[in-house]
Amino acid sequence: MNITIENIILIGSVLLLISIIAGKTSYRFGIPTLLLFLTIGMLAGSDGIGGIYFDNPQIAQFIGVVSLNFILFSGGLDTSWSSVKPVLKEGIALSTIGVLLTALGLGYFVYLITDFSLYESLLLGAIVSSTDAAAVFSILRGKNLALKKNLRPTLELESGSNDPMAYVLTIAFLSLVQNPDKGIFSIITLFLLQMAIGGVAGFLFGKLSKFVINRIKLDFEGLYPVLTISLMFITFSFTDAIGGNGFLAIYICSVFLGNQNLIHKKTIMRMFDGLAWLMQIVLFLTLGLLVFPFQMVPFIGIGLLISIFLILVARPLAVFISLIPFKMKLRRRFYISWVGLRGAVPIVFATYPLLAGIDKANIIFNIVFFVSLTSVLIQGTTLSLVAKWLNVGLPDNAKPLSPTDELLAEHPKTIMREITLKENSNVVGLKIVNLNFPKNAIIAMIEREGNYLTPNGSTELQVNDKLVVLTDKQEILNDVYTSLQLEKS
């Protein structure tokens, strides 16, 4: 079946519906939802029962880049700086040194067991060198897996920040395959330039985005997520246009925004959470349609060998070496090694050799697809089991709520306090978003002149406003009084 304008909406909506329904029951059998999305796409493709012919790497790459923007941005918004800060050095080491060592180690192994040239082998290693943000965010959060000693923020920080490194290595080794005379040292300048520009641009666009979101006055609350989406794409495209790494820029920008007080932040975060899930489904369905399963059959043997080496040798060695400077128990290092999930990102990166037209592009794509498939199948289904074996998981009744869970929670807190603003209050005339209000407390209602208002970040405080504040701890209530510049009672 060929995709036409007449049937594309019907086909897309049916595939989405099937994916959502299948995903609802998948965890009963321990199957990651992303694997199901990928399988549904393959079944719907030309070699499957759906018979949909799709063989356009350029469109797949475009969908992949757009989807990764949403996935990384949503993951960044949901990243608490207070939880990431203690593991920042470990996360950076894993997302840079760890990715580089994985690419080099796996690339050399591929060089030894195949007829690939050295640069072609390193290109394949670079493509699958990063853990996949979509897979890690989806599986860890979908399973609500609680881990000991900052393991979860370490894993989420690594997966959210290591795609830029893998992207730079992929582009660099692809250029060496096309122009072997360049020499491997020519990629160092490219790497440093992309990462430096991407990091600075991400931080600057984060500050600019906060200013725009909080200062612009839109008539409809629903326009604020749309505004944020436009700022996200501007951050990515402008950074890429000036020679920086757009993926790194949007991740840093979103982490910055996620830890700031924003107008309609709850609406923005809910919208991006839904969009991230939509993009994950669309991305995996598209990549499932792109692959021709029967073309993978000749590469199952070599693909399985490469996948086993990646899971059991290359990834663990890279993790252990990059974490040498840090104190960490052996079982935690093993678990970080096991959560080296490959997913959609390597498949998206594998479209770059296809579009470049290099000799072994199809072979690389099929091997990468098989490696990603086996990684999600083997590692994704055993995260909880391995956490139990290594004793790095927390019991169900000890799972803490993240700051985002607290922010989005609908249930009332255990402490309620009514606070009235007097005429001499220093916060009268300020917007709530500018109060530096504690994240684990909310202003549920404001009584003003006998009427009850549901406030948001743009609500300006007035004299004699009675704030109904909800929180769960006395010390947080003390922070509330501090943000309102009032004496504690």
C-alpha positions in Angstrom: 0.0 0.0 0.0 1.4 3.4 -1.0 0.9 6.4 1.4 -1.3 9.0 -0.3 -2.9 12.3 0.9 -6.2 10.5 1.0 -5.3 7.8 3.4 -2.4 9.1 5.4 -4.6 10.6 8.2 -6.6 7.3 8.5 -3.5 5.1 8.5 -1.7 7.4 11.0 -4.6 7.6 13.4 -5.2 3.8 13.3 -1.6 3.1 13.9 -1.6 5.6 16.8 -4.7 4.0 18.3 -3.3 0.5 18.0 0.0 1.7 19.6 -1.7 3.3 22.5 -4.0 0.3 23.2 -1.1 -2.1 22.9 1.1 0.1 25.1 -1.6 0.1 27.8 -1.2 -3.7 28.4 2.4 -4.2 27.5 3.9 -3.8 30.9 1.7 -6.6 32.2 4.0 -8.8 30.2 7.2 -6.8 30.9 7.5 -5.5 27.4 8.6 -1.9 26.9 6.0 0.2 25.0 8.7 1.6 22.6 9.4 -2.0 21.4 5.8 -2.4 20.7 5.6 0.8 18.7 8.6 -0.3 16.7 7.1 -3.7 16.0 3.7 -2.2 15.0 5.5 0.0 12.5 7.4 -3.1 11.1 4.1 -5.1 10.9 2.5 -2.2 9.1 5.4 -1.9 6.6 5.8 -3.4 3.2 7.2 -6.6 4.6 4.4 -6.9 7.1 0.7 -7.4 7.0 -0.1 -3.7 6.5 1.8 -3.5 3.2 2.6 0.2 3.6 5.6 1.0 1.4 7.8 3.7 3.0 11.4 4.0 1.8 12.3 7.7 2.4 15.2 8.2 4.8 15.1 11.9 4.3 11.5 12.2 5.7 12.4 9.7 8.4 15.4 11.8 9.4 13.2 15.0 9.5 10.6 13.3 11.7 13.4 11.9 13.9 15.0 15.3 14.4 11.7 17.0 15.2 10.7 14.2 17.6 14.1 14.3 19.4 13.6 18.0 19.9 10.3 17.3 21.8 11.7 14.3 23.7 14.9 16.0 24.9 13.0 19.2 25.7 10.4 17.4 27.7 13.1 15.4 29.5 15.0 18.6 30.3 11.9 20.3 31.7 11.3 17.3 34.0 14.9 17.3 35.3 15.3 18.7 38.8 18.6 20.7 39.2 18.7 19.8 42.9 18.8 16.1 42.0 21.1 16.5 39.0 23.7 18.8 40.7 25.2 16.1 43.0 25.8 13.8 40.0 26.7 16.5 37.4 30.3 15.4 37.1 29.5 11.7 36.7 26.8 12.5 34.2 29.1 14.6 32.1 31.8 12.0 32.2 29.4 9.3 31.0 27.9 11.5 28.3 31.3 12.5 26.9 34.1 10.1 27.8 31.7 7.2 28.1 30.3 7.8 24.6 33.7 8.3 23.0 35.1 5.1 24.5 32.0 3.1 23.5 32.3 4.3 19.9 36.0 3.5 19.8 35.7 0.1 21.5 32.8 -1.1 19.5 34.2 0.4 16.3 37.5 -1.5 16.6 35.6 -4.7 17.4 33.5 -4.2 14.2 36.8 -3.6 12.3 38.2 -6.9 13.5 35.2 -9.1 12.6 34.0 -7.5 9.4 35.3 -6.3 6.1 34.5 -2.7 7.0 37.3 -0.1 6.8 38.5 1.5 10.0 36.5 4.7 9.5 33.3 2.7 8.5 33.7 0.7 11.6 34.1 3.7 13.8 31.1 5.3 12.1 28.9 2.4 13.1 30.4 2.5 16.6 29.6 6.3 16.8 26.0 5.8 15.7 25.2 3.4 18.5 27.4 5.0 21.1 24.8 6.9 23.1 22.0 5.7 25.3 18.6 6.7 24.0 16.8 9.4 25.9 13.4 8.3 24.6 14.0 4.7 25.8 15.5 5.6 29.2 12.9 8.3 30.1 10.0 6.1 28.9 11.1 2.9 30.7 12.3 4.4 33.9 9.3 6.7 34.3 6.8 4.2 32.9 7.9 1.6 35.4 8.2 4.2 38.1 11.5 2.6 39.0 13.0 4.1 42.1 16.8 3.6 42.5 19.2 4.2 45.3 21.9 6.9 45.7 21.2 9.2 42.8 21.3 6.5 40.2 18.1 7.6 38.4 19.2 11.2 38.0 22.6 10.0 36.8 21.0 7.8 34.2 18.5 10.4 33.0 21.2 13.1 32.9 23.5 10.8 30.8 20.7 9.8 28.4 19.5 13.4 28.0 22.9 14.9 27.4 24.9 12.2 25.5 23.1 12.4 22.1 25.0 15.6 21.1 28.3 13.7 21.6 27.1 10.8 19.5 25.8 13.2 16.8 29.2 15.0 16.6 31.0 11.7 16.4 28.6 10.4 13.7 29.0 13.5 11.5 32.8 13.5 12.1 33.4 9.8 11.2 30.9 10.1 8.3 33.1 12.9 6.9 36.2 10.7 7.3 34.5 7.9 5.4 33.7 10.3 2.6 37.2 12.0 2.7 39.7 9.6 4.3 42.6 12.1 3.6 41.3 14.5 6.3 42.8 12.5 9.2 41.2 11.7 12.5 42.6 14.8 14.3 40.4 17.0 12.1 37.4 16.1 14.1 38.7 17.6 17.4 38.1 21.1 16.2 34.6 20.2 15.1 33.8 18.6 18.4 35.0 21.4 20.6 33.3 24.0 18.4 29.9 22.2 18.4 29.9 21.5 22.1 31.1 25.0 23.2 28.6 26.9 21.0 25.8 24.5 21.8 26.3 24.8 25.6 26.5 28.6 25.6 23.6 29.0 23.2 21.5 26.7 25.3 22.0 28.7 28.4 21.5 32.0 26.7 18.3 30.9 25.0 17.1 29.5 28.3 17.4 32.9 29.9 15.8 34.6 26.9 13.0 32.1 26.8 12.2 32.7 30.5 12.1 36.4 29.9 9.8 36.1 26.9 7.4 33.6 28.6 7.1 35.7 31.7 6.9 39.1 30.1 4.7 38.5 27.1 1.0 38.8 27.9 -1.1 36.3 25.9 -4.8 36.3 26.0 -5.1 32.5 26.2 -3.4 30.1 28.5 -3.2 27.5 25.7 -0.9 29.7 23.7 1.9 29.5 26.3 2.9 25.9 25.3 2.8 27.0 21.6 5.1 29.9 22.5 7.5 27.5 24.2 7.5 25.1 21.2 8.5 28.0 18.9 11.3 29.0 21.3 12.4 25.4 21.4 12.7 25.2 17.6 14.4 28.6 17.4 17.0 27.4 20.0 17.7 24.3 18.0 17.8 25.8 14.5 19.7 29.0 15.4 22.3 27.0 17.3 22.7 24.6 14.4 22.9 27.5 11.9 25.9 29.1 13.8 27.8 25.8 14.0 26.7 24.6 17.4 25.1 21.4 18.5 21.3 22.0 18.5 20.5 18.9 20.6 22.8 20.1 23.4 21.3 23.6 23.2 17.7 22.5 23.6 18.5 20.2 26.5 20.4 22.8 28.4 17.7 25.4 27.6 14.9 23.0 28.9 16.8 22.1 32.1 17.2 25.8 32.8 13.5 26.5 32.2 12.3 23.5 34.1 14.0 24.9 37.3 12.6 28.4 36.9 9.3 30.0 37.9 7.3 30.3 34.7 3.8 31.6 34.0 1.5 28.6 33.3 4.3 26.2 34.0 1.9 23.4 34.9 0.2 23.8 31.5 3.5 23.9 29.6 4.8 20.8 31.3 1.7 18.8 30.8 1.5 19.7 27.2 5.2 18.7 26.6 4.7 15.5 28.4 1.9 14.5 26.1 3.7 15.8 23.0 6.8 13.8 24.0 4.8 10.6 24.1 3.2 11.4 20.8 6.6 12.0 19.2 8.0 8.8 20.7 5.1 6.8 19.1 5.4 8.6 15.8 9.2 8.3 15.7 9.2 4.5 16.4 6.3 3.9 14.0 8.1 5.8 11.3 11.4 3.9 11.9 9.5 0.6 12.0 8.0 1.5 8.6 11.4 2.5 7.2 13.0 -0.9 7.8 12.6 -3.9 5.6 12.7 -6.8 8.0 13.7 -9.4 5.4 16.7 -7.3 4.5 17.9 -7.7 8.1 17.9 -11.5 8.0 21.4 -11.8 6.4 22.8 -9.6 9.2 21.2 -11.2 12.2 24.3 -13.2 13.1 26.8 -10.3 12.9 24.2 -7.9 14.4 23.7 -10.3 17.4 27.5 -10.5 17.9 27.9 -6.8 17.8 24.9 -6.3 20.1 26.3 -8.8 22.7 29.7 -7.1 22.6 28.2 -3.7 23.0 26.0 -4.8 26.0 28.6 -7.0 27.8 32.0 -5.5 26.9 32.0 -2.1 25.2 29.4 -0.3 27.3 30.7 -1.7 30.7 34.3 -0.9 29.9 33.4 2.7 28.9 31.3 3.2 32.0 34.0 1.8 34.4 36.8 3.8 32.8 34.8 7.1 32.7 33.8 6.7 36.3 37.3 5.9 37.7 37.7 9.3 39.3 34.4 9.0 41.3 33.5 7.0 44.4 30.8 4.6 43.5 30.0 1.1 44.6 30.7 -1.7 42.1 27.0 -2.8 41.8 25.9 0.7 40.9 28.5 0.9 38.1 27.2 -2.5 36.8 23.7 -1.2 36.8 24.6 2.0 34.9 26.3 -0.3 32.4 23.2 -2.3 32.0 21.0 0.7 31.4 22.8 1.4 28.2 19.5 1.3 26.2 19.8 1.9 22.4 16.5 2.9 20.8 15.4 5.4 18.2 18.3 7.8 18.3 20.9 5.4 16.7 18.4 4.5 14.0 17.8 8.2 13.2 21.6 8.7 13.1 21.9 5.7 10.8 19.9 7.6 8.2 22.8 10.1 7.8 25.0 7.5 5.9 22.0 6.5 3.8 21.5 10.1 2.7 25.2 10.5 2.2 25.2 7.6 -0.2 28.3 5.7 1.2 28.9 2.2 0.0 27.9 0.2 3.1 25.0 2.5 4.3 22.3 -0.1 4.0 24.4 -2.7 5.9 25.1 -0.1 8.6 21.4 0.8 8.9 20.2 -2.8 9.2 22.9 -3.7 11.8 22.1 -0.5 13.8 18.4 -1.3 13.6 19.0 -4.9 14.9 21.3 -3.6 17.7 18.6 -1.1 18.9 15.9 -3.8 18.7 17.9 -6.3 20.8 19.0 -3.6 23.3 15.4 -2.6 24.0 14.3 -6.2 24.1 17.0 -7.6 26.3 17.9 -4.6 28.6 14.6 -2.8 28.5 12.7 -5.8 29.8 15.1 -6.6 32.6 15.8 -3.2 34.3 13.6 -4.0 37.3 15.0 -7.5 37.6 18.6 -6.4 37.4 18.0 -3.6 39.9 16.7 -6.3 42.3 19.6 -8.6 41.7 22.1 -5.8 42.3 20.2 -4.4 45.2 20.0 -0.9 43.8 16.3 -0.5 43.8 14.0 1.0 46.5 10.9 -0.8 47.7 7.6 0.4 46.4 6.6 2.1 49.6 9.9 4.1 49.6 9.6 5.6 46.2 9.9 9.4 46.5 7.9 11.9 44.4 10.0 14.0 42.1 9.6 17.8 42.1 7.6 17.5 38.9 5.3 14.9 40.5 4.7 17.4 43.4 4.1 20.2 41.0 1.6 18.3 38.9 -0.1 16.5 41.8 -3.8 17.1 42.2 -4.2 15.8 45.8 -4.2 18.4 48.6 -1.1 18.7 50.8 -1.2 17.9 54.5 -0.7 21.5 55.7 -3.0 24.4 54.8 -2.5 28.0 55.8 -4.3 31.3 55.0 -2.0 34.2 54.7 -3.4 37.8 54.3 -1.3 40.5 52.6 -1.3 43.8 54.5 -0.9 47.3 53.0 2.8 47.5 53.9 3.5 44.1 52.3 6.5 44.2 49.9 5.1 41.7 47.5 1.9 43.7 46.7 1.9 44.4 42.9 4.2 41.5 42.1 3.3 38.6 39.9 3.3 35.1 41.6 5.9 33.9 39.1 8.4 36.5 40.5 8.0 35.4 44.1 10.5 32.6 44.1 7.8 30.5 45.6 8.8 27.0 46.9 8.3 24.3 44.4 6.7 22.0 46.9 4.0 24.5 47.9 1.1 26.0 45.9 -1.2 28.9 46.2 -4.5 27.0 45.7 -6.8 30.0 45.9 -6.9 33.7 46.5 -9.8 35.3 48.3 -10.2 38.9 47.0 -13.1 41.2 47.9 -15.3 38.2 48.8 -14.5 36.3 45.6 -12.3 33.3 45.2 -9.7 33.3 42.3 -7.7 30.4 40.9 -4.3 32.0 40.5 -1.6 31.4 38.0 1.9 32.7 37.5 0.7 36.0 35.9 -1.6 36.8 38.8 -0.6 40.1 40.5 -1.0 40.2 44.3 -3.1 43.0 45.8 -3.6 44.5 49.3 -5.9 42.3 51.5 -5.5 39.3 49.3 -6.0 36.1 51.4 -3.7 33.4 50.0 -4.7 29.8 50.6 -1.4 27.9 50.7 -1.0 24.2 50.6 2.2 22.3 51.4 3.3 19.1 53.2 6.1 20.2 55.5 6.6 22.9 58.1 10.0 23.9 56.8 8.5 24.5 53.4 5.8 26.7 55.0 8.6 28.7 56.5 10.1 29.1 53.0 6.6 30.4 51.8 6.7 33.2 54.4 10.3 34.0 53.3 9.2 34.3 49.6 6.3 36.5 50.7 8.7 38.6 52.8 6.6 38.0 55.9 7.4 37.0 59.5 7.0 33.3 60.2 4.0 32.5 62.4 
